[in-house]
Amino acid sequence: MNNKGFSKPKPGGARLLAYDLVSQVNRNGAYANLRLPELLANSDLDLRDRSFVTELSYGTLRMQGKHDFAISKKADRPMAELDEKIV
C-alpha cells in the first residue's frame, strides 16, 4: 500500500474485466446489460471493484461514438485499419 492508503491495481482485475466486456460488445455484438452480470458472477471482485467495472465499461460504451469521431478526424488512416486494441 502506498502512503495515501490506496493499493496498486492488480493486473487482470477490474480494468481487464471492463476491457473484456467492451471487446465482446464490439467484436461479437454482445449486449452489455446481459453479459456484464455473467462476467461479474464469475469474478472474485469485491463490491467496489464490481461498481468500477460497471462504470468503466458502460461509460466507455456510452462515449465510444464521440471518441471514434475524434480519432477519425486526427488519424492518418481509416478507423477500420487502426489496431482495435488501441482504439
Biopython code that builds the backbone (N, CA, C, O; Angstrom):
import numpy as np
from Bio.PDB.StructureBuilder import StructureBuilder

atoms = [
    (1, "MET", "N", (0.837, -1.174, 0.000)),
    (1, "MET", "CA", (0.000, 0.000, 0.000)),
    (1, "MET", "C", (0.884, 1.240, 0.000)),
    (1, "MET", "O", (1.908, 1.284, 0.682)),
    (2, "ASN", "N", (0.479, 2.251, -0.773)),
    (2, "ASN", "CA", (1.292, 3.467, -0.794)),
    (2, "ASN", "C", (0.914, 4.386, 0.359)),
    (2, "ASN", "O", (0.070, 4.035, 1.184)),
    (3, "ASN", "N", (1.522, 5.538, 0.417)),
    (3, "ASN", "CA", (1.323, 6.427, 1.554)),
    (3, "ASN", "C", (-0.040, 7.107, 1.589)),
    (3, "ASN", "O", (-0.358, 7.754, 2.587)),
    (4, "LYS", "N", (-0.851, 6.990, 0.556)),
    (4, "LYS", "CA", (-2.176, 7.604, 0.555)),
    (4, "LYS", "C", (-3.266, 6.600, 0.916)),
    (4, "LYS", "O", (-4.445, 6.953, 0.931)),
    (5, "GLY", "N", (-2.895, 5.365, 1.205)),
    (5, "GLY", "CA", (-3.874, 4.374, 1.602)),
    (5, "GLY", "C", (-4.483, 3.598, 0.456)),
    (5, "GLY", "O", (-5.414, 2.820, 0.664)),
    (6, "PHE", "N", (-3.982, 3.791, -0.742)),
    (6, "PHE", "CA", (-4.500, 3.076, -1.902)),
    (6, "PHE", "C", (-3.503, 2.019, -2.332)),
    (6, "PHE", "O", (-2.293, 2.244, -2.303)),
    (7, "SER", "N", (-4.010, 0.877, -2.727)),
    (7, "SER", "CA", (-3.117, -0.159, -3.230)),
    (7, "SER", "C", (-3.055, -0.081, -4.749)),
    (7, "SER", "O", (-3.971, 0.425, -5.397)),
    (8, "LYS", "N", (-1.976, -0.584, -5.300)),
    (8, "LYS", "CA", (-1.795, -0.605, -6.749)),
    (8, "LYS", "C", (-2.776, -1.609, -7.353)),
    (8, "LYS", "O", (-2.922, -2.711, -6.826)),
    (9, "PRO", "N", (-3.458, -1.247, -8.460)),
    (9, "PRO", "CA", (-4.409, -2.190, -9.052)),
    (9, "PRO", "C", (-3.718, -3.458, -9.530)),
    (9, "PRO", "O", (-2.598, -3.422, -10.040)),
    (10, "LYS", "N", (-4.415, -4.592, -9.352)),
    (10, "LYS", "CA", (-3.875, -5.871, -9.802)),
    (10, "LYS", "C", (-4.092, -6.020, -11.300)),
    (10, "LYS", "O", (-5.176, -5.724, -11.804)),
    (11, "PRO", "N", (-3.066, -6.479, -12.018)),
    (11, "PRO", "CA", (-3.284, -6.776, -13.437)),
    (11, "PRO", "C", (-4.335, -7.874, -13.550)),
    (11, "PRO", "O", (-4.333, -8.835, -12.781)),
    (12, "GLY", "N", (-5.214, -7.720, -14.500)),
    (12, "GLY", "CA", (-6.235, -8.731, -14.693)),
    (12, "GLY", "C", (-7.443, -8.541, -13.797)),
    (12, "GLY", "O", (-8.307, -9.417, -13.747)),
    (13, "GLY", "N", (-7.531, -7.443, -13.100)),
    (13, "GLY", "CA", (-8.644, -7.205, -12.202)),
    (13, "GLY", "C", (-9.807, -6.518, -12.896)),
    (13, "GLY", "O", (-10.245, -6.933, -13.969)),
    (14, "ALA", "N", (-10.291, -5.472, -12.271)),
    (14, "ALA", "CA", (-11.477, -4.765, -12.746)),
    (14, "ALA", "C", (-11.286, -4.179, -14.142)),
    (14, "ALA", "O", (-12.187, -4.259, -14.976)),
    (15, "ARG", "N", (-10.143, -3.603, -14.394)),
    (15, "ARG", "CA", (-9.910, -2.983, -15.707)),
    (15, "ARG", "C", (-9.923, -4.011, -16.833)),
    (15, "ARG", "O", (-10.457, -3.746, -17.910)),
    (16, "LEU", "N", (-9.344, -5.171, -16.592)),
    (16, "LEU", "CA", (-9.341, -6.217, -17.612)),
    (16, "LEU", "C", (-10.752, -6.745, -17.850)),
    (16, "LEU", "O", (-11.119, -7.045, -18.986)),
    (17, "LEU", "N", (-11.536, -6.860, -16.800)),
    (17, "LEU", "CA", (-12.916, -7.317, -16.957)),
    (17, "LEU", "C", (-13.725, -6.311, -17.774)),
    (17, "LEU", "O", (-14.522, -6.703, -18.626)),
    (18, "ALA", "N", (-13.524, -5.015, -17.520)),
    (18, "ALA", "CA", (-14.206, -3.986, -18.308)),
    (18, "ALA", "C", (-13.760, -4.043, -19.762)),
    (18, "ALA", "O", (-14.583, -3.917, -20.668)),
    (19, "TYR", "N", (-12.469, -4.231, -19.991)),
    (19, "TYR", "CA", (-11.948, -4.365, -21.360)),
    (19, "TYR", "C", (-12.573, -5.572, -22.051)),
    (19, "TYR", "O", (-12.968, -5.489, -23.214)),
    (20, "ASP", "N", (-12.663, -6.692, -21.337)),
    (20, "ASP", "CA", (-13.271, -7.897, -21.915)),
    (20, "ASP", "C", (-14.716, -7.638, -22.327)),
    (20, "ASP", "O", (-15.140, -8.062, -23.402)),
    (21, "LEU", "N", (-15.469, -6.952, -21.485)),
    (21, "LEU", "CA", (-16.865, -6.667, -21.807)),
    (21, "LEU", "C", (-16.974, -5.779, -23.039)),
    (21, "LEU", "O", (-17.741, -6.082, -23.954)),
    (22, "VAL", "N", (-16.223, -4.697, -23.072)),
    (22, "VAL", "CA", (-16.274, -3.786, -24.219)),
    (22, "VAL", "C", (-15.858, -4.517, -25.493)),
    (22, "VAL", "O", (-16.453, -4.309, -26.551)),
    (23, "SER", "N", (-14.852, -5.361, -25.399)),
    (23, "SER", "CA", (-14.413, -6.140, -26.564)),
    (23, "SER", "C", (-15.504, -7.083, -27.048)),
    (23, "SER", "O", (-15.727, -7.206, -28.252)),
    (24, "GLN", "N", (-16.179, -7.744, -26.127)),
    (24, "GLN", "CA", (-17.247, -8.669, -26.510)),
    (24, "GLN", "C", (-18.412, -7.932, -27.168)),
    (24, "GLN", "O", (-19.024, -8.444, -28.105)),
    (25, "VAL", "N", (-18.711, -6.753, -26.686)),
    (25, "VAL", "CA", (-19.777, -5.951, -27.293)),
    (25, "VAL", "C", (-19.377, -5.544, -28.708)),
    (25, "VAL", "O", (-20.175, -5.662, -29.639)),
    (26, "ASN", "N", (-18.154, -5.070, -28.871)),
    (26, "ASN", "CA", (-17.704, -4.584, -30.176)),
    (26, "ASN", "C", (-17.443, -5.695, -31.179)),
    (26, "ASN", "O", (-17.784, -5.554, -32.353)),
    (27, "ARG", "N", (-16.856, -6.776, -30.748)),
    (27, "ARG", "CA", (-16.497, -7.856, -31.681)),
    (27, "ARG", "C", (-17.637, -8.824, -31.959)),
    (27, "ARG", "O", (-17.840, -9.245, -33.098)),
    (28, "ASN", "N", (-18.378, -9.173, -30.918)),
    (28, "ASN", "CA", (-19.371, -10.241, -31.036)),
    (28, "ASN", "C", (-20.811, -9.753, -31.006)),
    (28, "ASN", "O", (-21.740, -10.546, -31.158)),
    (29, "GLY", "N", (-21.000, -8.460, -30.813)),
    (29, "GLY", "CA", (-22.355, -7.935, -30.738)),
    (29, "GLY", "C", (-23.074, -8.307, -29.454)),
    (29, "GLY", "O", (-24.304, -8.317, -29.407)),
    (30, "ALA", "N", (-22.306, -8.617, -28.403)),
    (30, "ALA", "CA", (-22.911, -8.969, -27.118)),
    (30, "ALA", "C", (-23.665, -7.763, -26.556)),
    (30, "ALA", "O", (-23.323, -6.616, -26.844)),
    (31, "TYR", "N", (-24.675, -8.033, -25.766)),
    (31, "TYR", "CA", (-25.414, -6.984, -25.072)),
    (31, "TYR", "C", (-24.765, -6.775, -23.707)),
    (31, "TYR", "O", (-24.716, -7.691, -22.885)),
    (32, "ALA", "N", (-24.274, -5.572, -23.476)),
    (32, "ALA", "CA", (-23.538, -5.286, -22.245)),
    (32, "ALA", "C", (-24.385, -5.550, -21.008)),
    (32, "ALA", "O", (-23.885, -6.074, -20.012)),
    (33, "ASN", "N", (-25.660, -5.191, -21.065)),
    (33, "ASN", "CA", (-26.511, -5.356, -19.887)),
    (33, "ASN", "C", (-26.794, -6.819, -19.564)),
    (33, "ASN", "O", (-27.177, -7.141, -18.439)),
    (34, "LEU", "N", (-26.610, -7.705, -20.536)),
    (34, "LEU", "CA", (-26.781, -9.136, -20.284)),
    (34, "LEU", "C", (-25.454, -9.812, -19.945)),
    (34, "LEU", "O", (-25.408, -10.718, -19.112)),
    (35, "ARG", "N", (-24.400, -9.378, -20.578)),
    (35, "ARG", "CA", (-23.096, -10.030, -20.405)),
    (35, "ARG", "C", (-22.394, -9.603, -19.117)),
    (35, "ARG", "O", (-21.700, -10.407, -18.495)),
    (36, "LEU", "N", (-22.568, -8.351, -18.715)),
    (36, "LEU", "CA", (-21.881, -7.865, -17.516)),
    (36, "LEU", "C", (-22.219, -8.680, -16.266)),
    (36, "LEU", "O", (-21.300, -9.069, -15.546)),
    (37, "PRO", "N", (-23.488, -8.956, -15.976)),
    (37, "PRO", "CA", (-23.778, -9.765, -14.782)),
    (37, "PRO", "C", (-23.124, -11.151, -14.821)),
    (37, "PRO", "O", (-22.710, -11.672, -13.786)),
    (38, "GLU", "N", (-23.033, -11.738, -16.003)),
    (38, "GLU", "CA", (-22.376, -13.047, -16.131)),
    (38, "GLU", "C", (-20.892, -12.938, -15.799)),
    (38, "GLU", "O", (-20.347, -13.767, -15.070)),
    (39, "LEU", "N", (-20.245, -11.909, -16.340)),
    (39, "LEU", "CA", (-18.817, -11.720, -16.077)),
    (39, "LEU", "C", (-18.557, -11.443, -14.598)),
    (39, "LEU", "O", (-17.604, -11.966, -14.022)),
    (40, "LEU", "N", (-19.401, -10.625, -13.991)),
    (40, "LEU", "CA", (-19.225, -10.311, -12.573)),
    (40, "LEU", "C", (-19.465, -11.535, -11.699)),
    (40, "LEU", "O", (-18.778, -11.723, -10.695)),
    (41, "ALA", "N", (-20.427, -12.363, -12.069)),
    (41, "ALA", "CA", (-20.723, -13.570, -11.287)),
    (41, "ALA", "C", (-19.553, -14.547, -11.294)),
    (41, "ALA", "O", (-19.359, -15.299, -10.339)),
    (42, "ASN", "N", (-18.778, -14.531, -12.369)),
    (42, "ASN", "CA", (-17.634, -15.438, -12.483)),
    (42, "ASN", "C", (-16.332, -14.818, -11.990)),
    (42, "ASN", "O", (-15.263, -15.405, -12.162)),
    (43, "SER", "N", (-16.410, -13.647, -11.383)),
    (43, "SER", "CA", (-15.206, -12.979, -10.886)),
    (43, "SER", "C", (-15.181, -13.036, -9.362)),
    (43, "SER", "O", (-16.184, -13.347, -8.720)),
    (44, "ASP", "N", (-14.026, -12.732, -8.803)),
    (44, "ASP", "CA", (-13.899, -12.669, -7.344)),
    (44, "ASP", "C", (-13.721, -11.225, -6.871)),
    (44, "ASP", "O", (-13.135, -10.976, -5.817)),
    (45, "LEU", "N", (-14.225, -10.288, -7.652)),
    (45, "LEU", "CA", (-14.075, -8.871, -7.323)),
    (45, "LEU", "C", (-14.982, -8.488, -6.167)),
    (45, "LEU", "O", (-16.075, -9.032, -6.011)),
    (46, "ASP", "N", (-14.516, -7.546, -5.357)),
    (46, "ASP", "CA", (-15.358, -7.043, -4.279)),
    (46, "ASP", "C", (-16.355, -6.024, -4.837)),
    (46, "ASP", "O", (-16.307, -5.686, -6.020)),
    (47, "LEU", "N", (-17.245, -5.544, -3.990)),
    (47, "LEU", "CA", (-18.318, -4.646, -4.426)),
    (47, "LEU", "C", (-17.775, -3.375, -5.068)),
    (47, "LEU", "O", (-18.299, -2.913, -6.082)),
    (48, "ARG", "N", (-16.730, -2.814, -4.481)),
    (48, "ARG", "CA", (-16.156, -1.579, -5.023)),
    (48, "ARG", "C", (-15.612, -1.795, -6.431)),
    (48, "ARG", "O", (-15.835, -0.963, -7.311)),
    (49, "ASP", "N", (-14.906, -2.893, -6.653)),
    (49, "ASP", "CA", (-14.367, -3.184, -7.979)),
    (49, "ASP", "C", (-15.473, -3.527, -8.972)),
    (49, "ASP", "O", (-15.375, -3.174, -10.147)),
    (50, "ARG", "N", (-16.517, -4.204, -8.521)),
    (50, "ARG", "CA", (-17.656, -4.505, -9.401)),
    (50, "ARG", "C", (-18.321, -3.215, -9.870)),
    (50, "ARG", "O", (-18.707, -3.088, -11.033)),
    (51, "SER", "N", (-18.449, -2.271, -8.961)),
    (51, "SER", "CA", (-19.022, -0.971, -9.319)),
    (51, "SER", "C", (-18.127, -0.245, -10.311)),
    (51, "SER", "O", (-18.613, 0.389, -11.248)),
    (52, "PHE", "N", (-16.824, -0.338, -10.104)),
    (52, "PHE", "CA", (-15.874, 0.295, -11.016)),
    (52, "PHE", "C", (-15.964, -0.322, -12.406)),
    (52, "PHE", "O", (-15.953, 0.404, -13.401)),
    (53, "VAL", "N", (-16.052, -1.654, -12.494)),
    (53, "VAL", "CA", (-16.201, -2.335, -13.787)),
    (53, "VAL", "C", (-17.442, -1.828, -14.501)),
    (53, "VAL", "O", (-17.400, -1.541, -15.698)),
    (54, "THR", "N", (-18.534, -1.718, -13.783)),
    (54, "THR", "CA", (-19.793, -1.265, -14.370)),
    (54, "THR", "C", (-19.655, 0.145, -14.922)),
    (54, "THR", "O", (-20.023, 0.398, -16.069)),
    (55, "GLU", "N", (-19.132, 1.061, -14.126)),
    (55, "GLU", "CA", (-18.975, 2.446, -14.570)),
    (55, "GLU", "C", (-17.992, 2.569, -15.729)),
    (55, "GLU", "O", (-18.253, 3.289, -16.694)),
    (56, "LEU", "N", (-16.871, 1.875, -15.638)),
    (56, "LEU", "CA", (-15.851, 1.967, -16.680)),
    (56, "LEU", "C", (-16.352, 1.406, -18.003)),
    (56, "LEU", "O", (-16.159, 2.026, -19.049)),
    (57, "SER", "N", (-16.986, 0.254, -17.971)),
    (57, "SER", "CA", (-17.434, -0.363, -19.224)),
    (57, "SER", "C", (-18.621, 0.383, -19.823)),
    (57, "SER", "O", (-18.622, 0.665, -21.021)),
    (58, "TYR", "N", (-19.629, 0.708, -19.020)),
    (58, "TYR", "CA", (-20.780, 1.438, -19.560)),
    (58, "TYR", "C", (-20.375, 2.838, -20.024)),
    (58, "TYR", "O", (-20.864, 3.316, -21.047)),
    (59, "GLY", "N", (-19.493, 3.492, -19.282)),
    (59, "GLY", "CA", (-19.019, 4.814, -19.691)),
    (59, "GLY", "C", (-18.239, 4.767, -20.988)),
    (59, "GLY", "O", (-18.389, 5.642, -21.841)),
    (60, "THR", "N", (-17.409, 3.752, -21.141)),
    (60, "THR", "CA", (-16.646, 3.586, -22.381)),
    (60, "THR", "C", (-17.580, 3.374, -23.558)),
    (60, "THR", "O", (-17.412, 3.995, -24.608)),
    (61, "LEU", "N", (-18.562, 2.503, -23.389)),
    (61, "LEU", "CA", (-19.508, 2.231, -24.474)),
    (61, "LEU", "C", (-20.357, 3.461, -24.792)),
    (61, "LEU", "O", (-20.654, 3.733, -25.956)),
    (62, "ARG", "N", (-20.746, 4.201, -23.755)),
    (62, "ARG", "CA", (-21.566, 5.395, -23.953)),
    (62, "ARG", "C", (-20.815, 6.466, -24.744)),
    (62, "ARG", "O", (-21.406, 7.146, -25.583)),
    (63, "MET", "N", (-19.529, 6.618, -24.484)),
    (63, "MET", "CA", (-18.738, 7.666, -25.123)),
    (63, "MET", "C", (-18.005, 7.195, -26.372)),
    (63, "MET", "O", (-17.297, 7.986, -26.996)),
    (64, "GLN", "N", (-18.152, 5.954, -26.748)),
    (64, "GLN", "CA", (-17.384, 5.391, -27.850)),
    (64, "GLN", "C", (-17.593, 6.139, -29.163)),
    (64, "GLN", "O", (-16.634, 6.350, -29.906)),
    (65, "GLY", "N", (-18.795, 6.535, -29.456)),
    (65, "GLY", "CA", (-19.067, 7.270, -30.689)),
    (65, "GLY", "C", (-18.295, 8.580, -30.756)),
    (65, "GLY", "O", (-17.727, 8.915, -31.795)),
    (66, "LYS", "N", (-18.271, 9.315, -29.661)),
    (66, "LYS", "CA", (-17.526, 10.579, -29.623)),
    (66, "LYS", "C", (-16.029, 10.337, -29.749)),
    (66, "LYS", "O", (-15.331, 11.063, -30.457)),
    (67, "HIS", "N", (-15.546, 9.318, -29.061)),
    (67, "HIS", "CA", (-14.113, 9.007, -29.147)),
    (67, "HIS", "C", (-13.733, 8.587, -30.559)),
    (67, "HIS", "O", (-12.720, 9.038, -31.093)),
    (68, "ASP", "N", (-14.543, 7.724, -31.165)),
    (68, "ASP", "CA", (-14.266, 7.272, -32.535)),
    (68, "ASP", "C", (-14.270, 8.443, -33.513)),
    (68, "ASP", "O", (-13.431, 8.507, -34.411)),
    (69, "PHE", "N", (-15.205, 9.360, -33.341)),
    (69, "PHE", "CA", (-15.277, 10.528, -34.215)),
    (69, "PHE", "C", (-14.008, 11.374, -34.086)),
    (69, "PHE", "O", (-13.419, 11.781, -35.087)),
    (70, "ALA", "N", (-13.597, 11.633, -32.847)),
    (70, "ALA", "CA", (-12.395, 12.446, -32.622)),
    (70, "ALA", "C", (-11.153, 11.766, -33.194)),
    (70, "ALA", "O", (-10.310, 12.418, -33.810)),
    (71, "ILE", "N", (-11.044, 10.467, -32.991)),
    (71, "ILE", "CA", (-9.892, 9.731, -33.525)),
    (71, "ILE", "C", (-9.901, 9.756, -35.042)),
    (71, "ILE", "O", (-8.857, 9.941, -35.667)),
    (72, "SER", "N", (-11.073, 9.573, -35.640)),
    (72, "SER", "CA", (-11.159, 9.529, -37.107)),
    (72, "SER", "C", (-10.743, 10.851, -37.743)),
    (72, "SER", "O", (-10.232, 10.863, -38.863)),
    (73, "LYS", "N", (-10.954, 11.953, -37.048)),
    (73, "LYS", "CA", (-10.567, 13.263, -37.574)),
    (73, "LYS", "C", (-9.054, 13.480, -37.532)),
    (73, "LYS", "O", (-8.518, 14.239, -38.339)),
    (74, "LYS", "N", (-8.375, 12.834, -36.615)),
    (74, "LYS", "CA", (-6.933, 13.040, -36.449)),
    (74, "LYS", "C", (-6.085, 11.893, -36.993)),
    (74, "LYS", "O", (-4.890, 12.074, -37.227)),
    (75, "ALA", "N", (-6.671, 10.732, -37.195)),
    (75, "ALA", "CA", (-5.898, 9.569, -37.647)),
    (75, "ALA", "C", (-5.472, 9.735, -39.100)),
    (75, "ALA", "O", (-6.147, 10.397, -39.888)),
    (76, "ASP", "N", (-4.350, 9.127, -39.438)),
    (76, "ASP", "CA", (-3.835, 9.222, -40.806)),
    (76, "ASP", "C", (-4.339, 8.091, -41.705)),
    (76, "ASP", "O", (-3.915, 7.970, -42.854)),
    (77, "ARG", "N", (-5.250, 7.262, -41.174)),
    (77, "ARG", "CA", (-5.858, 6.185, -41.969)),
    (77, "ARG", "C", (-7.256, 5.901, -41.427)),
    (77, "ARG", "O", (-7.590, 6.337, -40.325)),
    (78, "PRO", "N", (-8.067, 5.184, -42.181)),
    (78, "PRO", "CA", (-9.443, 4.907, -41.735)),
    (78, "PRO", "C", (-9.484, 4.117, -40.420)),
    (78, "PRO", "O", (-8.551, 3.379, -40.102)),
    (79, "MET", "N", (-10.557, 4.279, -39.674)),
    (79, "MET", "CA", (-10.727, 3.592, -38.396)),
    (79, "MET", "C", (-10.593, 2.082, -38.543)),
    (79, "MET", "O", (-10.041, 1.422, -37.662)),
    (80, "ALA", "N", (-11.088, 1.531, -39.638)),
    (80, "ALA", "CA", (-11.049, 0.080, -39.842)),
    (80, "ALA", "C", (-9.624, -0.453, -39.928)),
    (80, "ALA", "O", (-9.391, -1.641, -39.703)),
    (81, "GLU", "N", (-8.676, 0.411, -40.251)),
    (81, "GLU", "CA", (-7.277, -0.009, -40.378)),
    (81, "GLU", "C", (-6.476, 0.187, -39.088)),
    (81, "GLU", "O", (-5.312, -0.209, -39.021)),
    (82, "LEU", "N", (-7.076, 0.784, -38.079)),
    (82, "LEU", "CA", (-6.377, 1.008, -36.815)),
    (82, "LEU", "C", (-6.460, -0.245, -35.949)),
    (82, "LEU", "O", (-7.416, -1.014, -36.054)),
    (83, "ASP", "N", (-5.470, -0.447, -35.106)),
    (83, "ASP", "CA", (-5.437, -1.598, -34.206)),
    (83, "ASP", "C", (-6.592, -1.491, -33.216)),
    (83, "ASP", "O", (-6.670, -0.525, -32.456)),
    (84, "GLU", "N", (-7.480, -2.469, -33.220)),
    (84, "GLU", "CA", (-8.670, -2.399, -32.369)),
    (84, "GLU", "C", (-8.338, -2.427, -30.884)),
    (84, "GLU", "O", (-9.139, -1.956, -30.076)),
    (85, "LYS", "N", (-7.199, -2.958, -30.503)),
    (85, "LYS", "CA", (-6.821, -2.959, -29.090)),
    (85, "LYS", "C", (-6.485, -1.558, -28.601)),
    (85, "LYS", "O", (-6.615, -1.259, -27.414)),
    (86, "ILE", "N", (-6.059, -0.711, -29.510)),
    (86, "ILE", "CA", (-5.712, 0.657, -29.146)),
    (86, "ILE", "C", (-6.931, 1.560, -29.223)),
    (86, "ILE", "O", (-7.129, 2.423, -28.367)),
    (87, "VAL", "N", (-7.736, 1.363, -30.235)),
    (87, "VAL", "CA", (-8.911, 2.196, -30.431)),
    (87, "VAL", "C", (-9.989, 1.706, -29.516)),
    (87, "VAL", "O", (-11.088, 2.260, -29.503)),
]
sb = StructureBuilder()
sb.init_structure("model")
sb.init_model(0)
sb.init_chain("A")
sb.init_seg("    ")
for serial, (resi, resn, name, xyz) in enumerate(atoms, 1):
    if name == "N":
        sb.init_residue(resn, " ", resi, " ")
    sb.init_atom(name, np.array(xyz, "f"), 0.0, 1.0, " ", f" {name:<3s}", serial, name[0])
structure = sb.get_structure()
